């Protein structure tokens, strides 16, 4: 378990940050839109 945490940190420090376009796309995907499906079942 500690080895995987160290690997995550090392890889994140060695890789470049995503471009602004990619960050905007991820933010767009995270924002929910449309009707909530689960709300009608409760």
N, C-alpha and C positions, 0 to 999 in steps of 0.2 A: 504493500500500500504506500509506504513512504517513497519508494522508488518511482512509482507512477506520478506522484505529486512533484517530485524533482524533475522528471521528464517534462511534465506540463509546463513548469516554470521555465526550463531551459529552452524549450521549443518556442514558447511565447516571446522570450527575449531575443531569439535569433531570427524570427520571421518578421517581415515588414508588416506594418499596419495596413489594413485594407484601404482602398481608395475611397474618396468621398462618395463616389457613385455607388459603390457596394454598400457603404454604411447607410446611405439613404434608402437603398433597396431593402435592407434588413429592417430598418425602421418602418418602412411602408408595410412590410409583411407582418410585423408585430402588432400593428394597430388593427383591432377587429372592426369589421364592417358588416353591414347586413343584419338580418334578424337572428336573434339568439335561438338556437335549436333546443338546447337543454332547458331553457327557462319555461317552455310550455309543458314540460313533462313533470314539473314539481308542483 
